[in-house]
Amino acid sequence: MPARRSVIIGRGDAMREVIVHELTVAEVREWLVEYETGQLGTDAVHALVWEDFGLDDLARMSNTIVAELEAYTPTELEPLVIVCKEINPHFFRPRAAVAAVARALEAEAGRMISTKAVSPS
């Protein structure tokens, strides 16, 4: 049975309980396939809140949706991030690897563009 843990996010009147669940190997594979084939349709702001994951990833591991998470600050979401990382390290390892490869490709493309010789007309 997948691990589950309750976590409180937010402050004051905006506090809310969120249940984090452990992703199965199949769910991690599905995420990788969706990511690699561009099926996620990820919003850039959602994806860039943290360096190696986004709001959509947190929603995937919990009983909430991205639209609900948007109402909280990154600081208010930190307890959710901690629990997601504790319960789903098998998700964050490949996620970090994919992000590292993407950054390396982007850097290489930038180097290629900056070193491209201008051909005379």
N, C-alpha and C positions, 0 to 999 in steps of 0.2 A: 504494500500500500504506500503511495507517495506520501512524503512528509508534508505536513501542513503546520503553519504557525500564524498566530494572530499578531498584528502590530498596529499601534495607534499612530496615525499621522495627523498633522495639523496642530493648531493651537486654539485655545479658548473655545468659542462656539463652533469653530470649523473642525474640531477634532472628529476623527472617524476611525473606525476599526476596519482594517483590510486583512484579508486572509491570503497568505502567500502559500503557494503549493509548489512542490517539486515537479519539474518537467520530466517527462519520460524521455528516453533516448529517441524515440520516434518523434516527439515534439521538437527536440533540439534539431534533429535531422530536417524536419519540415521547415523550421525557421531558417536553417542554412540554405536549403533549396530556394525558399522564397527570397532570401537575401541575394543569393547569387544570380537569380533569374530576374531580379527587379520587380517581383510581384508584391513587395511590401508597400510600395507607395508611401514611403516614409516622409513625413513633414520634416524639413531641414531643422526647424527650431526644436521640434520634439527630439530629433536625433542628436542634437548638439548640446543638450543640457549638461551632459557629462561626456567626458572624452571617449569612453569605450562602450557606452550604451545609451539608450534613450528612453523616453517615456513609454514608447510602444513596447519595449522590452519588459519594463516593470509591469505594465498592464498584462502582458502575456503570462507572467508568473503569478498573477494575483486575480482576485475577484472584482477588479475594478476596470475601468476603461480610461483611455487617454484623456478624453474630454473632462473627466472628473479629476484626474491628476493635475491638469493644467491650472486648477484653482489654487494650488499649493506652491510655495516657494521651494527651491532646492533644499534649503535647510529643513523645512517641514517634512520633506520627503526622505530625508536621510535615514530615519529608522526603517523605512520600507526598503531602501537600497541595501542597508546592512543585512536585513533578514533575507532578501532575495539572493544576495551573494553567499550567505551562509548555507542556504538550502539548495542553491543551484550553481555550485562551482563548475559543474560539468557544462553549463551554458556559457559562463563568463570566459572560460579558457578559449573555446573556439571563437567566441565573439571578439575577444582581444586579438586573437591571431588574425582574423579577417580584417579587423580595423588596422592592424599593423601592416598587412599586405596592401591595403588600400592607400595608406599613407605613403608607403614606399613607392608604389606605382605613381602616385601623384607627384612625389618629389622627383622621380626619374623623368616624368613627362615635363616637369618644369625645367629640369637641367637640359633636356633635349631641345626645348624651345629656346632657352637662353643661349645655347651654344650653336644653334643652327647658323650656318654661314649664309650671309646674304649674297645671292648670286647677282652678278652684274647684268644690267639690261642691255 
